[in-house]
Amino acid sequence: MKQRGKGYELALLVVLTLANGVVAFDRLAATFLSPYIVADLKLDNAQLGLLAGALSGAVAITAFLGGQLADRTGKRKLLLVACTLVFSLGSAAGGFAIGFASLFAARFLLGLAEGPMVPVSQTVMMDTSTPERRGFNMGVMQMAGAFLLGAMAGPIVATQVADSLGWRAAFFISAVPGVILALIMMALVKPDRPVDHAAGEAPPSLLGALGQLLAIRNMRVALGVAALFTAWLVLQNVFLPLHLTNDLALPGPTMGKVLSMGGIAGVIGGALLPLLSDRIGRKPVVIGACLAGLLAPAAMLTLPPDSFLLGAAILLGWLPLGIAPLYCATIPTESVPPALATSAVGLAMGTAELLGGVVAPGIAGYAADAYGRGAVFVICGGLALAAAAAALMLKETAPRALAKERT
């Protein structure tokens, strides 16, 4: 499909990167604030896992449904703006929680609005990018904002606000940037292209689209990798703050600074690994990164309570996060018909959230209550190995790597 020019490609990349960063900040705020929330609302490990599962479960519901709606109607811009606004309001709602049930409901609302955002953003970015920069652009869009604003600035800002004004104020403040970004997207994002279905065929139904996607081998493999490696990330996001503060006795602000190293890792990995995949192929990069995912859990099980060592371990051990755009967006969109591209990303995101974000935290929470939080990191190591094994079954999709195979 013809691109809309390099200037618009760059402008869109910046806007969607910032929007995704705001989403990540809002989403991760509860994780970074968990020591404060747990103490105030008297939550246990299982309830903490269920809170993460509430948001992830809602994303799982609307990611594929929203992607399918975007493919059928072509109303990508409208979906992006509307979801960004609702998401921001949902973030503020968390500040009014008076117990587990109300906070659970607020996080669920947040997830319902988040679901369609990454699938729609990624297919808009794919549509605008030149093939040679597709992996890089999609990687930067999903990871740079998310980890600069969400994972790097997020823990520092959230914990500082919580120390000064309370954890509820952090939720209220986190909603403001989303509203601003929604207005910017309304002004800058160009109108959608007309929906293009092959040979004038009607778009497939929800079940029809699901059946077509699951019939594609690469799609099935990508779903497996997405579920396993997302669980690897979610479990660490959920339980690391408590591990660092309660088990290793780090102060809250110090914990925030240690966790911010994951943001730097996500930015670096999110740019370099998709760029590398543009050069040497998606498959070897995904396999190698999954194996490297053993480092961070092993470090958390063995390192002493030294903030420098822990920060360095997270900085290096979270570089593999950069493959998230590959298994959730780039590989699926390169493996399916263009008319199902957003649905494919939505299905990958939904599967990742359902299995990695809903099922895994609940199981890990009960394991942590029974055997200690160290059990969570043992589980993470097993997830990294399983994801690498699944990635061995991928078929290469990178344009440059395929061109080399044909010569």
Phi, psi and chi 1 to 4 in degrees:
 res  aa     phi    psi   chi1   chi2   chi3   chi4
   1 MET       -  139.3 -176.3  175.6  -71.3      -
   2 LYS   -66.5  133.8 -176.6  179.6  178.9 -179.0
   3 GLN   -81.7  167.8  -78.3   73.3   41.7      -
   4 ARG  -101.9   16.7  -76.1  169.3  154.0  165.5
   5 GLY   106.0  150.0      -      -      -      -
   6 LYS   -67.4  -36.3  -69.5 -176.5  178.8  178.9
   7 GLY   -61.9  -45.8      -      -      -      -
   8 TYR   -68.7  -36.6  179.7   66.1      -      -
   9 GLU   -58.1  -44.9  179.4 -179.7  -24.9      -
  10 LEU   -68.6  -44.1  177.7   59.4      -      -
  11 ALA   -61.3  -42.7      -      -      -      -
  12 LEU   -64.9  -39.7 -173.7   68.8      -      -
  13 LEU   -59.7  -43.7  177.6   60.8      -      -
  14 VAL   -65.1  -47.6  171.5      -      -      -
  15 VAL   -64.0  -46.2  170.3      -      -      -
  16 LEU   -70.9  -31.6  -66.2 -177.3      -      -
  17 THR   -64.0  -45.3  -62.8      -      -      -
  18 LEU   -64.1  -42.3  -69.9  173.7      -      -
  19 ALA   -62.4  -42.7      -      -      -      -
  20 ASN   -66.7  -31.9 -162.1   49.6      -      -
  21 GLY   -66.3  -41.0      -      -      -      -
  22 VAL   -63.6  -41.9  169.2      -      -      -
  23 VAL   -59.2  -45.9  168.1      -      -      -
  24 ALA   -63.9  -40.1      -      -      -      -
  25 PHE   -60.1  -48.5 -175.2   95.9      -      -
  26 ASP   -61.8  -43.0  -72.2   -4.4      -      -
  27 ARG   -66.9  -42.4  175.2  172.0 -174.9  168.3
  28 LEU   -83.8   -8.5  -66.7  172.9      -      -
  29 ALA   -55.1  -42.6      -      -      -      -
  30 ALA   -65.0  -33.0      -      -      -      -
  31 THR   -66.8  -48.5  -63.3      -      -      -
  32 PHE   -66.9  -28.6  -56.5  137.3      -      -
  33 LEU   -92.0    3.8  -62.8  171.5      -      -
  34 SER   -56.8  -39.1   60.1      -      -      -
  35 PRO   -60.5  -36.6  -25.9   36.7      -      -
  36 TYR   -72.0  -43.4  -56.0   89.2      -      -
  37 ILE   -66.9  -44.3  -62.9  171.9      -      -
  38 VAL   -59.8  -42.8  165.3      -      -      -
  39 ALA   -67.9  -39.1      -      -      -      -
  40 ASP   -75.7  -44.5 -172.6   19.2      -      -
  41 LEU   -95.6   -0.5  -59.3 -176.5      -      -
  42 LYS    59.0   55.7  -54.2  -61.7 -172.3  -67.5
  43 LEU   -95.8  154.8  -53.7 -179.4      -      -
  44 ASP  -106.0  178.7   58.7   29.4      -      -
  45 ASN   -61.4  -39.2  -73.8  -48.6      -      -
  46 ALA   -64.2  -42.1      -      -      -      -
  47 GLN   -65.8  -35.5  -71.2  175.3  -41.8      -
  48 LEU   -62.5  -42.5 -171.3   62.9      -      -
  49 GLY   -64.6  -37.6      -      -      -      -
  50 LEU   -67.8  -31.9  -69.8  172.3      -      -
  51 LEU   -64.1  -43.1  -75.8  175.4      -      -
  52 ALA   -63.6  -38.0      -      -      -      -
  53 GLY   -67.0  -30.1      -      -      -      -
  54 ALA   -62.6  -48.7      -      -      -      -
  55 LEU   -66.2  -46.4 -168.0  147.7      -      -
  56 SER   -63.9  -37.5  -65.6      -      -      -
  57 GLY   -63.9  -40.7      -      -      -      -
  58 ALA   -65.7  -41.0      -      -      -      -
  59 VAL   -61.1  -41.9  171.0      -      -      -
  60 ALA   -59.9  -35.0      -      -      -      -
  61 ILE   -69.7  -46.2  -67.7  170.1      -      -
  62 THR   -95.9  -12.8   57.6      -      -      -
  63 ALA   -62.7  -52.7      -      -      -      -
  64 PHE   -71.9  -41.4  178.9   61.7      -      -
  65 LEU   -62.0  -43.6  -65.6  177.8      -      -
  66 GLY   -66.9  -39.4      -      -      -      -
  67 GLY   -63.0  -41.5      -      -      -      -
  68 GLN   -65.6  -39.4 -127.7  -90.4  -44.3      -
  69 LEU   -62.0  -41.0 -179.9   63.3      -      -
  70 ALA   -65.2  -40.3      -      -      -      -
  71 ASP   -66.1  -37.8  -78.5  -22.4      -      -
  72 ARG   -76.6  -36.4  -69.1  175.8   64.7   86.8
  73 THR  -104.0  -24.5   66.6      -      -      -
  74 GLY    75.7    8.8      -      -      -      -
  75 LYS   -89.0   61.3  -57.9  -64.6 -175.7 -178.5
  76 ARG   -71.4  -45.0  -66.2  170.8  176.6  171.3
  77 LYS   -60.8  -46.0  178.6  177.8  177.8  178.3
  78 LEU   -59.5  -43.5  177.1   60.6      -      -
  79 LEU   -62.4  -42.8  -83.4  170.3      -      -
  80 LEU   -61.0  -49.6  -84.6  177.6      -      -
  81 VAL   -64.8  -47.3  173.0      -      -      -
  82 ALA   -62.7  -44.5      -      -      -      -
  83 CYS   -66.2  -36.6  -72.1      -      -      -
  84 THR   -63.5  -41.8  -56.5      -      -      -
  85 LEU   -64.8  -48.9  -75.1  171.8      -      -
  86 VAL   -64.1  -38.6  175.3      -      -      -
  87 PHE   -60.5  -43.9 -172.5   93.2      -      -
  88 SER   -63.2  -41.9  -59.9      -      -      -
  89 LEU   -65.9  -37.0  -62.8  175.8      -      -
  90 GLY   -65.2  -34.3      -      -      -      -
  91 SER   -64.1  -44.4 -180.0      -      -      -
  92 ALA   -62.4  -32.3      -      -      -      -
  93 ALA   -61.2  -28.9      -      -      -      -
  94 GLY   -60.7  -27.2      -      -      -      -
  95 GLY   -69.9  -15.1      -      -      -      -
  96 PHE   -94.6    0.8  -65.2  103.4      -      -
  97 ALA   -62.3  138.3      -      -      -      -
  98 ILE  -114.2   -1.9   58.5  173.9      -      -
  99 GLY  -174.6 -174.7      -      -      -      -
 100 PHE   -60.2  -45.0  170.6   72.7      -      -
 101 ALA   -62.9  -45.1      -      -      -      -
 102 SER   -70.4  -35.4   53.5      -      -      -
 103 LEU   -69.5  -36.9 -173.4   55.4      -      -
 104 PHE   -59.3  -45.1 -174.7   95.1      -      -
 105 ALA   -64.4  -40.7      -      -      -      -
 106 ALA   -65.0  -41.1      -      -      -      -
 107 ARG   -68.9  -33.3  -58.1  -54.7  -72.4  174.7
 108 PHE   -65.8  -43.2 -170.9   79.8      -      -
 109 LEU   -60.4  -41.7  171.7   63.7      -      -
 110 LEU   -58.1  -44.0 -161.3   68.1      -      -
 111 GLY   -67.0  -36.3      -      -      -      -
 112 LEU   -59.3  -39.6  -70.9  177.4      -      -
 113 ALA   -76.5  -31.6      -      -      -      -
 114 GLU   -71.6  -34.1 -179.4 -169.0  -12.0      -
 115 GLY   -42.8  -54.5      -      -      -      -
 116 PRO   -76.3  -10.4  -14.8   29.8      -      -
 117 MET   -68.1  -49.8  -65.7 -175.4   67.1      -
 118 VAL   -67.7  -45.5  171.0      -      -      -
 119 PRO   -56.4  -44.5  -25.9   34.7      -      -
 120 VAL   -69.1  -44.3  174.6      -      -      -
 121 SER   -60.1  -41.7  -63.2      -      -      -
 122 GLN   -68.2  -39.3  -76.0  -72.1   28.0      -
 123 THR   -73.6  -31.5   48.6      -      -      -
 124 VAL   -63.9  -41.7  169.6      -      -      -
 125 MET   -67.1  -40.3 -163.5   71.5 -106.9      -
 126 MET   -63.0  -41.7  178.9 -166.2   69.1      -
 127 ASP   -63.7  -31.4 -179.7   46.8      -      -
 128 THR   -90.8  -24.3  -53.8      -      -      -
 129 SER   -82.0  147.6  -58.4      -      -      -
 130 THR   -71.9  149.0   57.6      -      -      -
 131 PRO   -55.6  -35.3  -26.8   34.8      -      -
 132 GLU   -69.0  -21.6  -65.4   78.0   14.4      -
 133 ARG  -112.3    8.2  -69.4 -168.1  -63.2  -89.1
 134 ARG   -60.6  -51.3 -175.2 -175.0  -60.1  149.9
 135 GLY   -62.7  -43.2      -      -      -      -
 136 PHE   -62.8  -49.0  175.2   77.0      -      -
 137 ASN   -62.1  -44.3  -76.0   -8.9      -      -
 138 MET   -67.7  -33.4  -65.4  172.9   78.4      -
 139 GLY   -68.4  -46.9      -      -      -      -
 140 VAL   -63.4  -44.4  168.5      -      -      -
 141 MET   -57.9  -44.5 -168.7  -76.9  -63.3      -
 142 GLN   -80.1  -33.3 -175.4  169.3  -26.0      -
 143 MET  -103.3  -39.5  -57.9  -62.2  -73.1      -
 144 ALA   -62.7  -52.6      -      -      -      -
 145 GLY   -65.1  -42.8      -      -      -      -
 146 ALA   -59.6  -38.7      -      -      -      -
 147 PHE   -95.6  -27.0  -76.1   88.3      -      -
 148 LEU   -68.8  -51.4  -83.2  173.5      -      -
 149 LEU   -85.1  -41.6  -63.2  178.8      -      -
 150 GLY   -80.6  -57.3      -      -      -      -
 151 ALA   -91.5  -23.9      -      -      -      -
 152 MET   -95.9  -58.4 -172.5  170.3   72.9      -
 153 ALA   -73.1  -32.8      -      -      -      -
 154 GLY   -53.6  -55.2      -      -      -      -
 155 PRO   -65.0  -32.8   19.9  -31.4      -      -
 156 ILE   -70.4  -50.9  -63.8  174.7      -      -
 157 VAL   -63.8  -47.3  173.0      -      -      -
 158 ALA   -61.6  -45.4      -      -      -      -
 159 THR   -71.3  -34.6   52.3      -      -      -
 160 GLN   -66.7  -43.3  -66.1  -69.1  -18.8      -
 161 VAL   -63.5  -42.9  171.0      -      -      -
 162 ALA   -62.7  -40.1      -      -      -      -
 163 ASP   -65.1  -34.3  -98.7    9.4      -      -
 164 SER   -89.4  -44.2  -58.1      -      -      -
 165 LEU  -118.7   -8.8  -56.8  173.9      -      -
 166 GLY   101.3  156.1      -      -      -      -
 167 TRP   -68.5  -27.5   63.3  -91.1      -      -
 168 ARG   -65.8  -39.0  -62.1  176.9 -172.1  -81.7
 169 ALA   -61.2  -34.4      -      -      -      -
 170 ALA   -62.8  -38.1      -      -      -      -
 171 PHE   -65.1  -43.4  -83.7  120.3      -      -
 172 PHE   -63.6  -44.3  -61.3  143.3      -      -
 173 ILE   -66.6  -34.6  -67.6  171.0      -      -
 174 SER   -65.1  -18.0   71.4      -      -      -
 175 ALA   -79.9  -23.2      -      -      -      -
 176 VAL   -64.0  -48.3  176.1      -      -      -
 177 PRO   -60.3  -32.4  -22.6   34.1      -      -
 178 GLY   -63.5  -41.5      -      -      -      -
 179 VAL   -63.2  -42.3  175.7      -      -      -
 180 ILE   -62.4  -44.6  -64.0  172.7      -      -
 181 LEU   -65.0  -35.8  -99.9  -66.0      -      -
 182 ALA   -60.9  -41.0      -      -      -      -
 183 LEU   -66.4  -38.8  -63.1  175.3      -      -
 184 ILE   -64.3  -41.6  -67.3  175.0      -      -
 185 MET   -63.7  -37.3  -75.5 -168.1  -71.9      -
 186 MET   -58.6  -37.5  -72.8  178.2   62.7      -
 187 ALA   -83.9  -34.8      -      -      -      -
 188 LEU  -100.0  -35.1  -67.5 -176.8      -      -
 189 VAL   -72.6  129.2  178.4      -      -      -
 190 LYS   -71.1  157.7  -69.4 -175.3  177.6 -179.1
 191 PRO   -57.6  154.0  -23.5   33.4      -      -
 192 ASP   -69.6  151.4  -61.2  -63.0      -      -
 193 ARG   -72.9  155.5  -61.2  178.9 -172.2  -86.9
 194 PRO   -61.3  146.2  -21.3   32.5      -      -
 195 VAL   -64.4  131.3  178.5      -      -      -
 196 ASP  -117.0  102.0 -179.8   20.7      -      -
 197 HIS  -106.4  135.8  -66.1  -72.8      -      -
 198 ALA   -56.8  133.9      -      -      -      -
 199 ALA    53.6   29.1      -      -      -      -
 200 GLY    69.9   14.8      -      -      -      -
 201 GLU   -71.4  150.1  -65.4  178.6   -3.5      -
 202 ALA   -69.6  146.6      -      -      -      -
 203 PRO   -63.0  146.7   22.0  -32.2      -      -
 204 PRO   -67.6  155.0   25.2  -33.7      -      -
 205 SER   -69.2  175.0   64.4      -      -      -
 206 LEU   -57.7  -50.2 -176.3   66.8      -      -
 207 LEU   -69.5  -34.3  -67.9  178.3      -      -
 208 GLY   -64.4  -43.3      -      -      -      -
 209 ALA   -64.0  -41.6      -      -      -      -
 210 LEU   -61.6  -43.2 -178.9   62.1      -      -
 211 GLY   -64.1  -42.1      -      -      -      -
 212 GLN   -63.6  -40.8  -70.9 -176.9   39.5      -
 213 LEU   -68.3  -43.7  -68.8  172.8      -      -
 214 LEU   -70.8  -15.8  -67.9  178.9      -      -
 215 ALA   -76.3  -11.9      -      -      -      -
 216 ILE   -93.7  121.1  -60.6  169.7      -      -
 217 ARG   -57.4  -47.3  172.0 -176.4  165.9 -179.4
 218 ASN   -60.4  -32.3 -117.5   28.4      -      -
 219 MET   -66.6  -43.9 -166.9   68.2 -143.8      -
 220 ARG   -63.2  -42.4  -62.6 -166.4  -58.5  -88.7
 221 VAL   -65.7  -43.1  176.2      -      -      -
 222 ALA   -60.6  -37.1      -      -      -      -
 223 LEU   -63.2  -40.9  -64.9 -179.2      -      -
 224 GLY   -64.2  -46.5      -      -      -      -
 225 VAL   -62.7  -42.6  175.5      -      -      -
 226 ALA   -60.1  -44.2      -      -      -      -
 227 ALA   -64.8  -45.0      -      -      -      -
 228 LEU   -69.4  -45.9  -67.6  164.3      -      -
 229 PHE   -78.3  -27.5 -147.1   69.6      -      -
 230 THR   -65.9  -39.6  -61.3      -      -      -
 231 ALA   -60.8  -40.6      -      -      -      -
 232 TRP   -54.7  -45.4  175.0   91.6      -      -
 233 LEU   -73.8  -47.3  170.7   60.7      -      -
 234 VAL   -62.1  -42.7  169.5      -      -      -
 235 LEU   -61.9  -39.4  -65.4 -172.2      -      -
 236 GLN   -69.7  -41.3  -68.4 -179.4   87.3      -
 237 ASN   -59.6  -40.7  -92.2  -27.0      -      -
 238 VAL   -73.6  -43.1  170.7      -      -      -
 239 PHE  -103.2  -13.8  -67.1   99.8      -      -
 240 LEU   -62.7  -43.0  -99.3  176.6      -      -
 241 PRO   -56.8  -42.9  -27.9   37.1      -      -
 242 LEU   -70.8  -35.7  -73.2  177.1      -      -
 243 HIS   -61.9  -44.0  174.7   67.1      -      -
 244 LEU   -71.5  -38.3  -65.3  174.4      -      -
 245 THR   -86.0  -45.1   54.8      -      -      -
 246 ASN   -86.2  -42.9  -67.2    8.3      -      -
 247 ASP   -84.8  -37.4  -59.5  -22.1      -      -
 248 LEU  -105.9    0.2  -60.3 -175.8      -      -
 249 ALA    62.1   33.1      -      -      -      -
 250 LEU   -82.2  141.6  -63.6 -176.2      -      -
 251 PRO   -63.6  155.9  -19.1   30.8      -      -
 252 GLY   -54.6  -51.4      -      -      -      -
 253 PRO   -61.3  -36.5  -26.5   36.3      -      -
 254 THR   -65.2  -42.2  -57.7      -      -      -
 255 MET   -56.5  -42.4  172.8  -89.6  -69.5      -
 256 GLY   -61.3  -40.2      -      -      -      -
 257 LYS   -67.6  -39.3  -66.8  175.4 -177.9  177.5
 258 VAL   -62.8  -46.0  169.8      -      -      -
 259 LEU   -66.5  -26.7  -71.1 -177.3      -      -
 260 SER   -63.6  -20.2   73.2      -      -      -
 261 MET   -63.2  -28.8  -66.6  -60.8  101.0      -
 262 GLY   -65.1  -31.4      -      -      -      -
 263 GLY   -65.4  -43.9      -      -      -      -
 264 ILE   -61.7  -43.1  -61.7  174.5      -      -
 265 ALA   -61.4  -41.5      -      -      -      -
 266 GLY   -64.1  -39.2      -      -      -      -
 267 VAL   -65.5  -47.9  172.8      -      -      -
 268 ILE   -65.1  -50.2  -64.2  172.5      -      -
 269 GLY   -64.9  -37.4      -      -      -      -
 270 GLY   -67.3  -22.3      -      -      -      -
 271 ALA   -92.4  -46.9      -      -      -      -
 272 LEU   -74.9  -42.5  -67.5 -175.8      -      -
 273 LEU   -68.7  -45.7  -66.3 -177.4      -      -
 274 PRO   -62.7  -36.9  -27.3   37.9      -      -
 275 LEU   -62.9  -43.8  178.4   62.7      -      -
 276 LEU   -61.6  -37.7 -177.7   62.1      -      -
 277 SER   -67.2  -28.4   79.5      -      -      -
 278 ASP   -64.1  -29.2  -77.3  -24.8      -      -
 279 ARG   -90.0  -48.8  -56.8  -65.9 -171.8  -89.6
 280 ILE  -109.6   -8.3   68.4  172.3      -      -
 281 GLY   117.1  153.2      -      -      -      -
 282 ARG   -72.0  -43.1  -41.4  -67.5 -172.9 -150.1
 283 LYS   -60.1  -53.1 -178.4  175.2  179.5  176.8
 284 PRO   -63.3  -32.5   19.8  -31.4      -      -
 285 VAL   -67.9  -43.0  171.3      -      -      -
 286 VAL   -65.3  -43.9  172.4      -      -      -
 287 ILE   -61.7  -49.0  -65.8  171.8      -      -
 288 GLY   -61.5  -41.5      -      -      -      -
 289 ALA   -67.0  -39.2      -      -      -      -
 290 CYS   -61.3  -41.6  -71.0      -      -      -
 291 LEU   -65.5  -38.3  -69.3  173.9      -      -
 292 ALA   -66.5  -16.7      -      -      -      -
 293 GLY   -66.1   -7.0      -      -      -      -
 294 LEU   -73.2  -23.5  -70.0  166.9      -      -
 295 LEU   -64.0  -51.4  174.7   60.3      -      -
 296 ALA   -62.6  -48.1      -      -      -      -
 297 PRO   -61.3  -38.6  -22.5   33.3      -      -
 298 ALA   -63.7  -38.9      -      -      -      -
 299 ALA   -64.9  -40.4      -      -      -      -
 300 MET   -66.2  -26.5  -66.3  -55.1  107.7      -
 301 LEU   -81.9  -19.3  -71.8  169.5      -      -
 302 THR  -119.7  -23.4   56.7      -      -      -
 303 LEU   -78.2  149.3  -72.6  179.0      -      -
 304 PRO   -76.2  171.8   29.4  -35.7      -      -
 305 PRO   -76.1   61.6   26.8  -34.7      -      -
 306 ASP  -110.6  116.9 -178.3  -72.5      -      -
 307 SER   -62.8  -32.8   60.1      -      -      -
 308 PHE   -67.6  -48.1  177.2   80.5      -      -
 309 LEU   -64.6  -42.0  -68.9  177.5      -      -
 310 LEU   -65.5  -41.8  -68.4  165.2      -      -
 311 GLY   -63.3  -41.6      -      -      -      -
 312 ALA   -64.4  -38.6      -      -      -      -
 313 ALA   -64.6  -40.4      -      -      -      -
 314 ILE   -70.0  -39.5  -68.9  177.1      -      -
 315 LEU   -58.1  -46.2  176.4   61.5      -      -
 316 LEU   -79.4  -41.8  -64.8  175.2      -      -
 317 GLY   -73.3  -17.7      -      -      -      -
 318 TRP  -101.0    3.5  -77.9   28.3      -      -
 319 LEU   -55.5  -35.7  -71.9  174.0      -      -
 320 PRO   -59.3  -15.2  -25.9   35.3      -      -
 321 LEU   -54.8  -22.5  -71.4  175.7      -      -
 322 GLY   -61.7  -12.4      -      -      -      -
 323 ILE   -85.3   -6.0   61.9  168.7      -      -
 324 ALA   -54.7  -45.0      -      -      -      -
 325 PRO   -64.4  -24.7  -20.3   32.5      -      -
 326 LEU   -71.1  -51.3  -61.7 -179.1      -      -
 327 TYR   -79.8  -21.2   59.8   65.4      -      -
 328 CYS   -95.9  -21.4  -86.8      -      -      -
 329 ALA  -136.2  -58.0      -      -      -      -
 330 THR   -64.1  -51.8  -51.8      -      -      -
 331 ILE   -64.5  -46.5  -67.6  173.1      -      -
 332 PRO   -58.5  -45.2  -28.6   37.1      -      -
 333 THR   -69.2  -27.9   55.2      -      -      -
 334 GLU   -81.8   -8.9  -70.5  176.6  -22.9      -
 335 SER  -106.6   -9.4  -57.3      -      -      -
 336 VAL  -122.7  164.1  -53.4      -      -      -
 337 PRO   -59.5  145.3  -22.6   32.9      -      -
 338 PRO   -54.6  -34.0  -26.2   34.5      -      -
 339 ALA   -67.8  -12.8      -      -      -      -
 340 LEU  -113.4   13.9  -68.9  174.0      -      -
 341 ALA   -61.9  -49.1      -      -      -      -
 342 THR   -67.5  -37.6  -47.3      -      -      -
 343 SER   -61.9  -37.7  -61.4      -      -      -
 344 ALA   -64.4  -44.5      -      -      -      -
 345 VAL   -66.0  -40.9 -178.3      -      -      -
 346 GLY   -61.7  -40.0      -      -      -      -
 347 LEU   -66.6  -41.3 -178.7   58.8      -      -
 348 ALA   -63.4  -45.1      -      -      -      -
 349 MET   -64.9  -42.7  -68.0  -69.5  -61.0      -
 350 GLY   -63.8  -42.8      -      -      -      -
 351 THR   -64.7  -42.8  -58.7      -      -      -
 352 ALA   -60.4  -43.2      -      -      -      -
 353 GLU   -70.8  -40.7  -64.4  -74.9   -1.9      -
 354 LEU   -65.6  -51.6  179.5   62.0      -      -
 355 LEU   -83.7  -42.7  -61.0  179.2      -      -
 356 GLY   -81.4  -31.6      -      -      -      -
 357 GLY  -104.0  -20.3      -      -      -      -
 358 VAL  -105.2  -56.1  178.4      -      -      -
 359 VAL   -69.0  -49.3  176.7      -      -      -
 360 ALA   -62.5  -47.0      -      -      -      -
 361 PRO   -62.5  -36.6  -24.7   35.5      -      -
 362 GLY   -63.5  -45.4      -      -      -      -
 363 ILE   -63.8  -45.5  -66.2  173.4      -      -
 364 ALA   -64.9  -34.9      -      -      -      -
 365 GLY   -62.3  -43.9      -      -      -      -
 366 TYR   -67.0  -36.9  -74.5  111.4      -      -
 367 ALA   -64.0  -39.4      -      -      -      -
 368 ALA   -66.3  -39.1      -      -      -      -
 369 ASP   -65.9  -34.2  -76.7  -24.9      -      -
 370 ALA   -85.3  -38.2      -      -      -      -
 371 TYR  -121.7   -1.1  -55.8  106.6      -      -
 372 GLY    98.6  158.6      -      -      -      -
 373 ARG   -67.4  -16.4  -92.4 -177.0  -73.2  -92.8
 374 GLY   -59.6  -29.3      -      -      -      -
 375 ALA   -59.9  -31.2      -      -      -      -
 376 VAL   -61.6  -41.1  173.4      -      -      -
 377 PHE   -75.7  -28.5  -56.8  109.4      -      -
 378 VAL   -63.9  -43.8  174.1      -      -      -
 379 ILE   -59.9  -41.6  -66.6  171.6      -      -
 380 CYS   -61.5  -39.4  -71.3      -      -      -
 381 GLY   -62.2  -42.5      -      -      -      -
 382 GLY   -63.8  -37.2      -      -      -      -
 383 LEU   -64.4  -40.0  -69.4  167.3      -      -
 384 ALA   -63.2  -43.5      -      -      -      -
 385 LEU   -64.0  -42.7  -75.6  174.7      -      -
 386 ALA   -65.0  -37.8      -      -      -      -
 387 ALA   -65.3  -39.5      -      -      -      -
 388 ALA   -63.4  -40.9      -      -      -      -
 389 ALA   -63.3  -41.8      -      -      -      -
 390 ALA   -64.8  -38.8      -      -      -      -
 391 ALA   -65.0  -20.4      -      -      -      -
 392 LEU   -61.1  -21.4  -69.3  171.7      -      -
 393 MET   -92.3    1.6  -65.0 -178.5  -75.5      -
 394 LEU   -68.5  147.7  -77.9  170.7      -      -
 395 LYS  -101.1  136.6  -66.4  178.2   64.1  176.7
 396 GLU   -62.9  141.4 -173.0   56.3   64.7      -
 397 THR  -128.9  -10.5   61.9      -      -      -
 398 ALA   -63.8  128.6      -      -      -      -
 399 PRO   -54.9  -43.7  -27.1   35.3      -      -
 400 ARG   -68.4  -41.6 -177.7  174.2  -64.5 -175.3
 401 ALA   -65.2  -38.3      -      -      -      -
 402 LEU   -67.1  -37.3  -67.8  176.5      -      -
 403 ALA   -64.1  -37.8      -      -      -      -
 404 LYS   -66.1  -37.6  -72.6 -178.3  179.6  178.7
 405 GLU   -64.4  -31.3  -69.3  177.9    0.8      -
 406 ARG   -79.8  -17.2  -70.4 -167.6  -68.8  -94.3
 407 THR   -91.6      -   59.0      -      -      -
